[in-house]
């Protein structure tokens, strides 16, 4: 069972008309009525190769093999590969006691699956997360957007792809990882500004004397900001022994001038109240059934059930583009 990052896409008319859209003296603009139908024409039927490449500074373009693995009911499954070279050291067969070692280069094409839901009103994508092809899905979404826009120009359209995200609650996220994923916090880092340099900062929270003294030390030394980092000596030591201070620090993070990050034992770092990307597991069997054309139930693919479930789960999620950074307020304020 693999995890997939969920994205939303939207199609719109180009700001300026591309190509030859004239009939006589009349300019014929593309209509949005058939935008999503035209979008599907970019991919073609099962087995079609989709052009994916990036331009290189040295000239030419690096190509990424991309094939349509399935295309049914307005759902498209792509397999996008990244061409890499792997070095392998092999020993030659000789009669001598020590065989010579030879370095050979082999081409490796690790890939990611990309599921595009183009059913009416859905407009979502699922990009496989765990893969040797790319370290993150953002690179893949940018590659898709750039290449699809090149093809969509023919229809006078452009596409934008946004990750679906949701603002997290610090305690809900930490407790979920502890209870269901059996992780613990091994490090906490709290960043705070110098109140003398930033006089608009004021806090009425009852922080411990230890933390107050650290802040005063930063102020007296004239530093622009301070950082307090705690390394755990045992599982959940930081949460249990520092509970009162941590609750106050989490409250402070409601201001854009304070930040708290925690690193779990699997080296995943989470920042207090950050926006979490939508990620959901998918049963590999559902993907396999869709690839070979088998239906799990009458007239429906099981992958359709999964896509519908994702829509329900992300109903209250936002697009990353909709999220605005916290403003730097100039007026004096209290954080309580």
Long-range contacts (C-beta under 8 A, 24 or more apart in sequence): 1-281, 1-282, 1-283, 1-284, 2-113, 2-128, 2-129, 2-130, 2-281, 2-282, 2-284, 3-128, 3-129, 3-130, 3-279, 3-280, 3-281, 3-282, 4-115, 4-126, 4-127, 4-128, 4-129, 4-279, 4-280, 4-281, 4-282, 5-126, 5-127, 5-129, 5-137, 5-163, 5-277, 5-278, 5-279, 6-124, 6-125, 6-126, 6-163, 6-164, 6-277, 6-278, 6-279, 6-280, 6-310, 6-314, 6-317, 7-124, 7-125, 7-126, 7-127, 7-137, 7-141, 7-161, 7-162, 7-163, 7-164, 8-123, 8-124, 8-125, 8-161, 8-162, 8-163, 8-164, 8-319, 9-116, 9-123, 9-124, 9-125, 9-159, 9-160, 9-161, 9-162, 10-123, 10-159, 10-160, 10-162, 11-35, 11-36, 11-39, 11-123, 11-152, 11-157, 11-158, 11-159, 12-157, 12-158, 12-160, 13-156, 13-157, 13-158, 14-153, 14-156, 14-157, 14-158, 17-156, 18-153, 18-154, 18-156, 19-153, 19-154, 19-156, 21-156, 29-156, 30-155, 30-156, 30-157, 35-155, 35-157, 36-74, 36-118, 36-120, 36-123, 38-152, 38-155, 38-157, 39-118, 39-148, 39-152, 39-155, 39-157, 39-159, 40-71, 40-74, 40-76, 40-118, 41-155, 42-148, 42-151, 42-152, 43-68, 43-71, 43-76, 43-78, 43-116, 44-68, 44-71, 45-71, 46-70, 46-71, 50-78, 50-147, 51-147, 51-150, 51-151, 52-80, 52-143, 52-144, 52-147, 53-147, 54-143, 54-146, 64-143, 65-109, 65-111, 69-113, 69-291, 70-290, 70-291, 70-293, 72-290, 72-293, 72-301, 73-119, 73-301, 73-304, 74-117, 74-118, 74-119, 74-120, 75-115, 75-116, 75-117, 75-118, 75-119, 75-290, 75-301, 75-303, 75-304, 75-307, 76-115, 76-116, 76-118, 77-113, 77-114, 77-115, 77-116, 77-287, 77-290, 77-291, 78-113, 78-114, 78-115, 78-116, 79-111, 79-112, 79-113, 79-114, 80-111, 80-112, 80-113, 80-114, 80-133, 80-140, 80-143, 80-144, 81-109, 81-110, 81-111, 81-133, 82-109, 82-110, 82-111, 82-133, 82-134, 83-107, 83-108, 83-109, 84-108, 84-109, 84-110, 112-137, 112-140, 113-287, 114-140, 114-144, 115-287, 115-303, 115-307, 117-307, 119-307, 122-307, 122-311, 124-164, 124-307, 124-310, 124-311, 124-314, 125-161, 126-280, 126-282, 126-307, 126-310, 129-279, 137-163, 138-163, 160-321, 162-319, 162-320, 162-321, 162-322, 163-277, 163-278, 163-319, 163-320, 164-277, 164-278, 164-314, 164-317, 164-318, 164-319, 164-320, 165-275, 165-276, 165-277, 165-278, 165-317, 165-318, 165-319, 165-320, 165-323, 166-275, 166-276, 166-278, 166-314, 166-316, 166-317, 166-318, 167-273, 167-274, 167-275, 167-276, 167-318, 168-270, 168-273, 168-274, 168-275, 168-276, 169-273, 170-250, 170-253, 170-260, 170-272, 170-273, 171-250, 173-270, 173-276, 174-239, 174-262, 174-270, 177-264, 178-236, 183-264, 183-265, 183-266, 183-268, 184-232, 184-235, 184-236, 184-264, 184-265, 185-232, 185-236, 185-238, 185-239, 185-262, 185-263, 185-264, 185-265, 186-231, 186-232, 186-263, 186-264, 186-265, 187-229, 187-230, 187-231, 187-232, 187-238, 187-262, 187-263, 188-229, 188-230, 188-238, 188-242, 188-246, 188-260, 188-261, 188-262, 188-263, 189-227, 189-228, 189-229, 189-230, 189-260, 189-261, 189-262, 189-263, 190-227, 190-228, 190-229, 190-249, 190-258, 190-259, 190-260, 191-225, 191-226, 191-227, 191-258, 191-259, 191-260, 192-218, 192-225, 192-226, 192-227, 192-228, 192-252, 192-257, 192-258, 193-224, 193-225, 193-226, 193-257, 193-258, 194-218, 194-219, 194-222, 194-223, 194-224, 194-225, 194-226, 195-219, 196-222, 197-222, 197-224, 198-257, 199-332, 200-329, 200-330, 200-331, 200-332, 200-333, 201-255, 201-257, 202-332, 202-333, 202-334, 202-335, 203-252, 203-334, 203-335, 204-334, 204-335, 204-336, 205-248, 205-251, 205-252, 205-335, 205-336, 206-248, 207-245, 207-248, 207-249, 208-244, 208-245, 211-245, 238-262, 251-335, 251-336, 252-335, 254-335, 255-326, 255-333, 255-335, 256-325, 256-326, 256-327, 256-328, 256-329, 257-328, 258-335, 275-318, 275-320, 275-323, 278-310, 278-313, 278-314, 278-317, 280-309, 280-310, 280-313, 282-306
